[in-house]
């Protein structure tokens, strides 16, 4: 099943990339397809976050502190500065690597004992353990994974009061919030008030955050660090299973090269395919008809999967895995898959390392196989995907 030209994109979002870097959508919003224009938008200080449910967050009373994902400007920069210590390369290596190795070994042992497993289960367990340690969720009642799966279901509805279905989803999500608060966040807060630790919850308590504000921040980190990493690990494994040459290269490489190879897969298959911003001042953009001005208040959507496949930046064969595109992409071989600018994902290095730790141990197993083609579903609001039914198997241990 290999391809001498490199593994091709697995996740088809059903769009053809336009020839122009910026265009207008059917609703009049701006759509960014080119890499340079996308990076400029994401780095601009004349845009703020949009989408990702920010409209709902903006309705909260002003006295309630917004999760860092929904902050902008000076407040956001200060929060990022204060929490940056949790994601430095030294911290990742010294504090999280040992945990990653332990959890990966446990997942491999479980696979060998059972003979088969859903990779989405193995990768989600890994992501939950690592992000829980960063956050400080060490006092949860049994069943955290089930509660998170309920909160981040495979199929989302649209909460609201205008229909029975919308009301159902609203009630359901409120119940899920309450479950996670009572079983996970509240016990952690109580433990941290008794004994301060070097993690996110202790930091938030030192800032005077309420229980509700800490819950919102914990769920934000869960979505950003647990859910997306699960999909990243699954799509990377899919490429390695179906491209023998790529797998041989991965197995023979040292760690820096392996991390670069995984980031190249993520460049091609960004888990979040769309990022939205709203202009706060006039912003000049290149279009097919020449330079145009985005007016304050207008919505800008960055198509990350298209920008990451811009041949003017990534070179030939942009829709195939070709490790070694780093010079063209700048500091990140993953392109814009982790975002860019003030809101670039702070845990990028954590996600890539935990993917390598788990996949390295899985693909070291003799006779590891993938049973059939996985199933892909989509989350239209963020242009994201979920990979399910990627079943891995190996000879059972006696």
N, C-alpha and C positions, 0 to 999 in steps of 0.2 A: 504493500500500500504506500510505499515511499514515493517521493518525487525528487528527481535529481536536481530540479530547479528550486527546491525549497518547499516546505509545507505551506499549502494555500490556506486562506482564511476559512475558518469553520463556521463562524456566525454570520449569516447573511441577513442584514437588516432591511433588505429589499429596496435599496435606493442606488441610483447611479450618481456618482460624484459629478456636480456641475463643472463646467470648464472655467467658471469665474470664481475668484476667491470669496466674494461676498454677493449675495442676492437678496431679493425681497421675497418673503413667504406669501402664501395666499391671503393671510390675515394682515399683511402689511408690515409684519415684524421683519427684523434683519436676520439673515441666516449666513453664518460664516463657515466656509468650507476650506479655505486655504490655511496652511500652517502658520505663516508669518502674521496674517491678519488675526487668526485665532489667539496666538500668543500675545499680540498687542492688546486685544480686548481683555484677556484674562489678567494682564499685568496693569491695565489702566487704573489710575486713581479716580477716573471720571465715570466709573461704573460701580454698581453695588449688586449684591446677590439678588437673584430672582429665581422663581421656581422652587423645587424641593420643599413645598409646603410653606414657604415664607409668608404667603398671604395670610395663612391662618395664624402664624406666630405674631405677625404685626398687629393682630387684634387683641393680643394680651395686654393687660394693664401696664402702663409705663414703669411701674415699680418693680415688675418681674424682670429679672435679668434673662436675656436671650442666650440660648446656647451659642457657643463660639461660631458655629457654622453660619448663623444668621446675623452675626455682627459685622460691621464694616467700620472703616476709619480708625481713629485713635484707640477706641475701646477694643476693637479687634486686634490691632497691632500689639497692644499691651498684654492682652490675654495670650496671644501666641508667643510673645517673648517670655512670659512667665512659665508657660508649659513646655517650652522648647527642650528643656533638660530631659524630659521623658523620652525623647526621640533622637538624641545625639548618637552618632555611630558608636561611641564608647559605651553609652548606656545600653544600646541594643545588644552589643557584644557581651558585656559583662553581666547584665541583669536578665536578659530574655533568652539568650542562646541556650543556656542549660535547660531552661523550661521547655523550649521548643524541642530539644533533643529528647527529653524525657517523654513528652507527649507523643512525639512521632514514633518513638520506640513502642509505646503502649498501643498506638494505632496499628502498627505493623504486627505486633504480637496478637492483637485481636483478629486481624485479617488472617493470619496464619492458622489461628485456632478455628476460625469459622470456615475458611476456604474461600469465601466470597464476601464482598462488602460493597455498599454504595460509596463511591469516592466522595460524594457530596457530604455524607455523614462523617467520614474520616477528616475531611478538610474543615468542616464546620466545627468539629470538636477541637481541632488544633487552633483555629481562629478564636474560639470562645475562651479557651484557656489563656492564650497570650493576651488578648485585649482585656480580659477580666483582671489579669495581674496588673496591667498598666492602669486601669481604672481604680482597682482596689476592691473588686467584688469577690471577696474570699470567704464570705460568710453566708452564702446562699443556701436556701433549702434545696433538697434534691429536685431536679426537673428544670433547671435553667434552660437547657437546650429546647425543651418542649415549649416553654413560655416564650422564648425568642422566636421560634418557628411560628407560633400563633401571632406574634406581633408583626413579623415580617412574612406574611403568607405568600405562597406562590402566585395566587391571583388576588389582586387588590380591587376593592370597590372604591366608590367615591362617596365619602361620608357627606351627609347633609340631611336637611329636614324636609326636602321637597318630594321625597318618594319613600316608599316602604323599604326599598333596598338601601337607599342612602341612610335612612334612620338605623337600619340593622347594622350597617358598617360602623356608624358613629358609636352605637352602644357597644358593639363588639370591641372596637379599639379602646374605648374608655375602660372596659373590663380588663383588657390586656395590660393597659397602663397600670391599673390597680394591682394586678397579680404580680407584675415585676417589682412594683414599689414595695409591696408587703413581703414578698419572698426573697428579694435580692438587694434592693437599694436600701431599704430601711434598716435591715440587720447590719449592713456594711457601715451605714452612717453611725449607728449606735456604737459599733466596735471602734470606729475611728475617733469618736468623741472621747472614748476611754483611753485610747492610745493612738497618737499621731503616727502616720506612716508616710513614706516618700512616694505618694501616688496621687492620682487625680482627685479622688474624693477628699483627701486631707487638704489638698490645695484649695478646693472649692469651699471647704469648711473654713479655712483661714481667710477666705474672701467674704465670709458672712453669708454665703448662699443658703437659701431655704431648702428643705427636703424636696419640694417640687422642682426647684431649679436644678438641683443635683440629679434628680431623676431624668429631666430633659437632657442634660449634658451626657449622662450615661447612655441613654438610648441613641443619642447622636453618634457617640463613639462606637456603639454597637453596630449601627448601620454602616458607618464608614469603615470600620476595621474588621468586623466579623463577616457580614454578609458579602461584601465585595471580595474579600480574600478567599472565601469559599469558592466563588465562581472563577477567580483567577487560577487557583490551583487546578480546578477541573479542566479548564480550557487548555492550560499548559500541558497537563497529562494527556489530553486528547491529541494534541500535536505530537507529543513524544511517542505515543502508541502507534500513530499512523505514519510516522516518518523515521524509518530505521537509521538513516544517515544522521538525522538530527539527534536521535537518541544516543547513537554511538558517540557523537561529539559531546553531548551532555555528560555522559558517563566518564569520558576520558578527560574532561576539562578540570581545571582547578576552580576554586570557589569564585574568584572574580569573573572568570569567563562564564561559569554557569549562571551567575546572577545577571550578567549581560544578556545571555541567551534568553532567560526567562523574561527579562524586560522587553526584548525584541518581540516575543510572543504577545506581551501585553500591549505593545505599540500597535500591533496588528488587530488585537482583540480587546480594546478597552472595555472594561466592565460597564462603566457609565459612558454612554455614547453621546450624551448631550449635556451641556452646561449652559445656564442662562444668566444673563446680566441685564441690568437696566441702566441706561445712561443717565447721569446726573448733570452733565454739561455737554455742549456740542462736541461730537467726536467724528473725526474724518476717517472714512473707510474707502478702500479701493474696490470699485465695481467694474463690471464689463463695459459700462458707459463712462468710465472715468471716476474721479474721486467724488464721493457723496458725503453728506453730513447727516449723522445720526442726531436727532434732536433729544433734548432732555426728556426723560420719561419713556422713551421708546425701548422696546424689548429687543435684546440681541441674543440669538441662540447660536452657540458654538457646537458644530457637529464634530466631535472629537475623533470619531472613527474616520471621517473623511479628511480632516486636517492631518491626522497621523499617516495618511496614505498619499500625501501631497508629493508627487514625483519630483518637484523642484527642490524639495528638501531632503527626502529620504532616498532619492535615487531611483534606479530602475527596479522593476518588479515590486512595486510598493505593496501589493497584496499578497506577498509571500514572506515567509520568515527568512530573513537574511541577517544573522547576527553580525555586528560590526558597523552599524550605521551611526554610532555615537557621535563622530565629528560633525555630521550634518544636523543632528538633533540637539546639540548643546550638551548640558550637563546630565541629561537623563536619556538613557537608551529607550525608555518607554514613551518618549515624546510627551504628549499632553494627557496621557492616560491617568496621571495623578493630579491633573489640573496644572495651574501655573499661577504665578503672582501671589498675592496675599493669602489666597485661599487654597494654595497647593496643599495636598494631603500631607500632614506632618509625619504620618506613619508609613510613608512609602518604603523606607528601608526595612521596616519591621515586616511588612507584607511580603516583600521579595525574599527576605531571608527565611521566613517560616515556610514559604512555598518550596524553597530549595531544600530545607532540612527534611520536610516530609517527602517530597518527590525523590530526593536522593536516596532515601532509605527504601522507598517502595520499589524503585527501579533497580535496586541492588538485589532484589529477590529473584531467584531463579524461577523461570516459568511464569512470571507475572503476565497476565493477559487482560485484555478488555473484551467484554462480552457484548457484541453488537454495537450499533451506532447510538450515541446518547440522544436524548430529546432536548430541544432548545425551546424555551418560551421567552417572551419579551415583556418588559415593563415600559410602556410607551412614554410615560411622563419623563423618564430620564434616558430613554433610548438604551436601557440596560437589558441584560439577558440573564437567564438562569439555565444551568445545564443539569439535567437530571437523568437518571437511569444509566449513568456511567458506572457500570458494574465491573469491578476488578476481581480477579480470581487468582489463586495460587494453590499449590498442593498443600493440603491440610497437614498440620503437625500432629504427630501421634502422642 
